[in-house]
Structure formats: structure tokens, C-alpha cells
């Protein structure tokens, strides 16, 4: 299961990068991707199968007790001293594109993968949100951009002085932001 979860997160990172690259292909408009993976490990200190409560001790000695949802498969496979590993992935892809004829929009999607029956518990979940806003006006001197959001509101954002290619952004362009979060949890014998 651990190998599956690692591959899942690695694949997710590559998909985010490829999605941004595919959208930017053939354009000189600005874009950027930032991502990170954080890994945390804890040891199972105690477990109550009837109440589905598990107590975990982190690497710095901190202890937390939590309820494990009924949907989590293979709960009875968890034993005291098992190692629980959680990997959290977060990515933001932001790019500018020429107007494609569509209106500002927002969408989201999610997916969940559970450990096969009979194996140690594990889950991988991912949520992605994409927002497309229209560039209405730009003040290049003050680095201010007015955007029209999907709900019809207008917001003014200040573009960091270190962001390249602001001069290539024009009113009528679209700003697309993709935010992805994923969490993978696995349990294994220590």
C-alpha cells in the first residue's frame, strides 16, 4: 500500500505540472507552479476496535487520539506499534492565456482510493479546484490587475515585482488557477 500511495502522490505532482505546461504550450504568457509534499509518521500507542478510536504518538512525543470513520477499510488490521504515515501534497498552478471565448468559471473534482480488503488500512484522497478569471484592466506602473471572477465580482490584485512578463498580459486575457490537495495515509508494521 505504501508503494501505491507514493506512486499516487508522485503521479499527482506530475499531472499538475503537465496540466500547467499543456495550457501554457505555445504562449509567452506568464505562469508558475509551486508544490510541496509533507510527510508525518506516528506510532500506534493504543486502539479500541469497538469505538474505532486510535491513539498515535508522533516523532516528538506528542500524542493524539482520534476516531476512524466506519468507511475506513481493514481497521481491525491495525495493531499497537504499527507505523502510520501520512503524506500531504499541495500544488498551485497559475497561468495566463489568451481569451478562449469562455466566461469566467470555477470547477472542482475529487477522488478517493482505499486499500484493498484484507491489507493494512490506507487511503489516498485528492481534491482539485480550478478557477478561470477574466483580465479586465491592468495598471502596469502600479502592477495592479483587475479580474472578473466567476461569480461576477471584480477584484484588484497586486502582482509581485519579481513576477516576470506582466507586460505580456493584456486586458481580455484569462487567468487560470488550479489548486490541488492530496492526502495519503498508510499503516504498516514497524
C-alpha positions as CSV (number, residue, x, y, z in Angstrom):
1,X,0.0,0.0,0.0
2,X,2.8,2.4,0.8
3,X,4.3,2.0,-2.7
4,X,0.8,2.6,-4.2
5,X,0.4,5.8,-2.1
6,X,3.8,7.1,-3.1
7,X,3.2,6.5,-6.7
8,X,-0.2,8.1,-6.4
9,X,1.3,11.3,-5.0
10,X,4.2,11.3,-7.5
11,X,1.7,10.9,-10.3
12,X,-0.4,13.7,-9.0
13,X,2.5,16.0,-8.9
14,X,3.4,15.2,-12.5
15,X,-0.2,15.6,-13.6
16,X,-0.3,19.1,-12.1
17,X,2.9,20.1,-13.8
18,X,1.8,18.6,-17.2
19,X,-1.6,20.3,-17.0
20,X,0.0,23.7,-16.4
21,X,2.6,23.0,-19.2
22,X,-0.1,21.9,-21.6
23,X,-2.2,25.1,-21.0
24,X,0.9,27.3,-21.5
25,X,2.2,25.5,-24.6
26,X,2.6,27.9,-27.5
27,X,2.2,31.0,-25.4
28,X,4.6,33.6,-24.0
29,X,2.1,34.5,-21.2
30,X,3.3,34.2,-17.6
31,X,2.7,31.1,-15.5
32,X,4.1,29.3,-12.5
33,X,3.7,26.1,-10.5
34,X,4.5,25.6,-6.8
35,X,4.1,22.4,-4.9
36,X,5.3,20.6,-1.8
37,X,5.0,17.2,0.0
38,X,5.0,16.9,3.7
39,X,5.4,13.5,5.4
40,X,4.5,12.8,9.0
41,X,4.9,9.5,10.9
42,X,3.4,8.3,14.1
43,X,3.3,5.0,16.1
44,X,0.0,3.4,17.2
45,X,0.0,3.6,21.0
46,X,-3.5,2.2,21.7
47,X,-6.5,1.1,19.8
48,X,-10.1,0.4,20.7
49,X,-11.7,-1.6,17.9
50,X,-15.3,-1.3,19.2
51,X,-15.3,2.5,19.4
52,X,-12.8,2.8,16.5
53,X,-10.5,5.1,18.5
54,X,-6.8,5.0,17.9
55,X,-4.1,6.8,19.8
56,X,-1.0,7.9,17.9
57,X,2.4,9.1,19.2
58,X,4.3,11.5,16.9
59,X,8.1,11.7,16.4
60,X,8.4,14.5,19.0
61,X,6.3,12.6,21.6
62,X,3.1,14.4,21.0
63,X,0.0,12.1,21.4
64,X,-3.3,12.4,19.7
65,X,-6.4,10.2,19.9
66,X,-8.9,10.1,17.0
67,X,-11.9,8.3,15.7
68,X,-11.5,6.4,12.5
69,X,-14.6,6.6,10.2
70,X,-16.6,3.4,9.5
71,X,-15.7,3.8,5.8
72,X,-12.0,3.1,6.5
73,X,-11.4,-0.5,5.4
74,X,-9.4,-3.0,7.3
75,X,-9.5,-1.2,10.7
76,X,-9.1,-4.5,12.5
77,X,-5.7,-4.9,10.8
78,X,-4.2,-2.1,12.8
79,X,-2.1,-3.2,15.8
80,X,-0.3,-1.4,18.6
81,X,3.2,-0.4,17.5
82,X,2.2,-0.2,13.8
83,X,3.6,2.8,12.0
84,X,1.1,5.3,10.5
85,X,2.5,7.5,7.7
86,X,0.6,10.5,6.2
87,X,1.8,12.3,3.1
88,X,0.2,15.7,2.3
89,X,0.7,17.2,-1.2
90,X,-0.3,20.7,-2.2
91,X,0.1,22.4,-5.6
92,X,-0.8,25.7,-7.1
93,X,-0.6,26.2,-10.9
94,X,-1.2,29.7,-12.1
95,X,-1.0,30.8,-15.7
96,X,-2.3,33.4,-18.1
97,X,-3.8,32.5,-21.5
98,X,-5.4,34.4,-24.4
99,X,-9.2,34.6,-24.1
100,X,-10.7,31.3,-25.3
101,X,-14.2,32.6,-25.7
102,X,-15.5,31.2,-22.4
103,X,-16.8,33.2,-19.4
104,X,-15.0,33.1,-16.0
105,X,-15.7,29.7,-14.4
106,X,-14.9,27.6,-11.5
107,X,-14.9,23.8,-11.1
108,X,-13.7,21.2,-8.7
109,X,-13.2,17.4,-8.6
110,X,-12.1,14.8,-6.1
111,X,-11.1,11.2,-6.0
112,X,-10.6,8.6,-3.2
113,X,-8.7,5.3,-3.3
114,X,-9.0,2.8,-0.5
115,X,-6.7,-0.1,0.5
116,X,-7.8,-3.5,-0.9
117,X,-9.7,-5.6,1.5
118,X,-7.5,-7.7,3.8
119,X,-4.5,-5.4,3.7
120,X,-3.4,-2.8,6.2
121,X,-5.6,0.3,6.1
122,X,-4.7,3.0,3.7
123,X,-6.4,5.8,1.8
124,X,-5.4,8.3,-0.8
125,X,-7.7,11.3,-1.5
126,X,-7.3,14.3,-3.8
127,X,-9.2,17.5,-4.3
128,X,-8.7,19.9,-7.2
129,X,-10.2,23.3,-7.8
130,X,-9.8,25.3,-11.0
131,X,-10.9,29.0,-11.3
132,X,-10.7,31.0,-14.5
133,X,-11.0,34.8,-14.2
134,X,-11.0,37.4,-17.0
135,X,-8.4,40.2,-17.0
136,X,-10.4,43.4,-17.2
137,X,-7.8,46.1,-16.7
138,X,-4.1,46.5,-15.9
139,X,-2.1,49.3,-14.4
140,X,1.5,48.3,-15.4
141,X,3.1,51.1,-13.4
142,X,1.5,50.1,-10.1
143,X,1.3,46.4,-11.1
144,X,-2.4,46.2,-10.4
145,X,-4.7,43.8,-12.3
146,X,-8.5,43.9,-12.2
147,X,-10.0,40.5,-12.6
148,X,-13.6,39.4,-13.1
149,X,-14.4,36.3,-11.1
150,X,-16.8,33.5,-11.9
151,X,-19.4,34.9,-9.5
152,X,-19.4,38.3,-11.3
153,X,-17.4,40.1,-8.7
154,X,-14.4,42.3,-9.6
155,X,-11.1,42.1,-7.6
156,X,-7.9,44.0,-7.9
157,X,-4.7,42.1,-7.3
158,X,-1.2,43.4,-7.0
159,X,1.4,41.4,-9.0
160,X,4.7,40.9,-7.2
161,X,7.6,42.9,-8.6
162,X,9.5,39.7,-9.1
163,X,6.8,38.1,-11.3
164,X,8.1,38.2,-14.9
165,X,6.3,39.0,-18.1
166,X,3.5,41.2,-16.7
167,X,3.9,43.4,-19.8
168,X,2.7,40.4,-21.9
169,X,-0.6,40.2,-20.1
170,X,-3.4,42.2,-21.8
171,X,-7.0,43.1,-20.9
172,X,-9.1,40.3,-22.4
173,X,-6.7,37.6,-21.3
174,X,-7.7,34.9,-18.8
175,X,-6.0,33.9,-15.6
176,X,-6.4,30.3,-14.7
177,X,-5.5,29.0,-11.2
178,X,-5.5,25.3,-10.3
179,X,-5.2,24.3,-6.6
180,X,-4.7,20.6,-5.7
181,X,-4.5,19.0,-2.3
182,X,-3.9,15.3,-1.7
183,X,-3.6,13.2,1.5
184,X,-2.3,9.6,1.6
185,X,-2.3,7.6,4.8
186,X,-0.8,4.2,5.1
187,X,-0.3,1.8,8.1
188,X,2.5,-0.8,8.3
189,X,4.2,-3.0,10.8
190,X,7.2,-1.3,12.4
